[in-house]
């Protein structure tokens, strides 16, 4: 499923593009924006894997927007002006579709996007806004993740050296999509563990290799909803 977000300063163009998308199988428009600044404020919190960006917009061009988000989202450019083609492809985007957009041409662009989304391996790092600013965290350094006790919208990441970093305003669903599935598992509604940090597990409890404050090791309770998926991970 391609989940896309549209950014175009013209409302008629947005309506037309949404109409085309609704006619194409396995494509869902998550949200549409006509203001680049509002788009940038919200894009990290949306469940999408593709952005369709108009290039010519007042204040901030689609090219400038793409430079900011290209590391985390696939991009299709739309424009009525052919002179942007070379610059657009320098940003390694999925496709460049000329206006007026035809359904058949848009289908071709979505096919390219689908192939890239399906074949794109999970990153070995995640990049997000944290308590120390925009931060790149290498997943091999992550031991444990839990919901922040201060603000449930935030997530505390504990690294292998004991450092704690707070991911701001990120839910577990989107976080798990950013992590390599073979290396991490959610054990209950509030906790994720790196499989490399599991020492012992039973049907109800996981004992980790992470030291706790009482000189033992951190124990995690396995939620009923997560038991089957955990057992499958370990071939049980």
N, C-alpha and C positions, 0 to 999 in steps of 0.2 A: 504493500500500500504506500503510495506517495502522499504524504501529508504536506501540503504547501501553504505558504503565506504569500500574499500579494502586496506589493508596494507600488502605487502609481498615484501621481498627484491629481489625475483626472477621474472623477467619480464614474463617468460614463465608460471609461476604459476598464475600470475595475468591474463594473456590472457585466460588461461584455465578456471579459476574461473569466469571471466566475461562471457565467452561463456556459461557456465552452468547456470548462473544467468539469462541470456537472454532467456533461454528455460523454465523458471519457471514463472508462472502467478503471477501478482501483486508484482513483485520484480523489482526494478530499481537500477542500479549501478550509483550513483551520481558522484563518482570520485574514482580513484585508485592511490595509492602511493607506491613507493619502498624505501622511506626514512622515518624512524620514526620521525625525527626532523621536516621535512617539513609537515608531517601529523599532528603533534601536533600544528604547527603554524597555520594551516588552519582549523582544525576540528570544532572549535567553530563557524566558519562563514558559515559552510555548512548545508544545509537543509537535514538532515538524522536522522534516528532513530536507526540505527544498524551499527556496525563496525565489519568487518571480519578481524581478526588479525592473522598473522603468528606468531608463538612463537619464533622460532629460527631465529634471525636476527643479523647481526654484529653491534656492537656499543650499541644497545638498544634492549632488547627483547620485545616480545609482552606482556609478563607479566608486565614488567615495564610500558609500554604504557597504559595497562589496569588499572593499579593502579591510573593513572592520570585522565582517562576519565570515569571510571566506574560509577561515580555518575550521569553523564549526558547522557550516551549512553548505549544501550544494546550491548553485545559483544558475538561473536562466535569466538572461537579459531580454527585455523587449524595448524596441525603439523604432521610431520612424526614420531615423537618420543612419545611413550606412557608414558614415565616416568614423563611427565609434568601434567598428568591428575589430580592428587590430588591437586597440587598447583593451577591449573587453576580453579577448582571448588571452591576453597577457596575464590576466587574473586567474587563468585556468578554470573558467566557468564551464558548466555543462553544455550550454548552447546559447545562441544569439538569434532571436526571432524578430524578424522585421514586422512592423505594423503596416497596414492592417493585418492582424493575425488571422490565419486560416486554421481551422480545426485540424486538418491533416498535418500541417506543419507543427502544430502544438503537440500532437500525438507523437511525432518523431522526437521532439525534445524530451517528452516524458519517458519515452523508451530508453533514451540515453541516460536519463537520470535514474531510472529504475535499475539499470545494469550497474551503474556506479554505486548506488545505495546498497544493493544486494552483495556486491563483490568487495565493498570497502571494509577492510578489517577494523575492529575496534582499536582505538588509539591506545598507545602505551602510556599516554599521559592524559590528564584532564586539565581543562583551562576554565577558570570561573572566578567570579568576584568573591573575595574572602575578606577576613578581618585585617589583612595586610595589603589589600588592593587586588588588582587583576593578577592571578597567580597560576603558574603551570606546576602541576603536581604529577610526578611520575608514579604510575599505578603500582609499580613493583615496590615502592616505598610505603604503601598504605597497608596498615595492619588491621584497622578496625574503624568503623563509621557508626555514629549514633546520632539520634535526634538531640539537638541542643536543649539543655534544661532551661536556658534563658529565653529562647525564642524557638518554638517548634518548627518554624519555617526554615530555620538554619540547621546545618548538619556539622557535627564535630568530626574531623578526620584525625585519627591518631596514627602517626608515622612510626616506622620501625625503630627510630631512635627516641621515641617518647614524645616528640613534638606534637602539639595540637594546633590544627588550623581549622578555622570556622568557615564553611561554605555558606554564603549568604543566599537566602531565599531560593532553595533548591529542593524539590521533592524527590523521594526515593525512586519513583518510576523513571524520571529523567536521568537521575544519577546512575542507576543501573544500566541504562542505555549507553552511557558514556564509558562504563567499565568493561573490561574483558570478561565475558560471561563465564569462561572456564576458570577464572581466578577468584571470583567473589560470589557470595551467597547471602541473601537476606534471611535472617533466622527468626525475626519477629517484626512487628510493626515499627520498631524503633531502632533496629540494629542490623548492620551488615558486617560480615567478617571475611577477611582474606583467607582462602582455603589453606594457604601455607602456614597460617597461624593457629590451625586447629590441631590440638594434641590428642584429645579423646572426645568421642561423641556417643551419645545414647539416643533413644527415641525422644527424650525430653530435654536433654542438656548437652551443651558443648563446653568442654574445658579447653581454654586457649593457652598459647605460650606467652600471653601478654601478662606481665606482672601486675598484681593489684596492690592496693594500699596496705592490706593485712599480711603482706609477704607470702601470699599464695598466688594463684593464677586466676585471671578473669574467667568467670563462668557466665554463660549465656543460656537463657531459657528458650527452647524452641517452640514457636507458636504453632498451634494446630494447623493453620493454613499453609505452613511452610515445610511441614514434615516430609510430604511426598517428594517435593522438588529437591530437598536436601538428600534424601535417600537415593534419588535418581543420579545426582551428582557423584555419589560414591558407589554407584552401580549396585545398590541394594534393592 
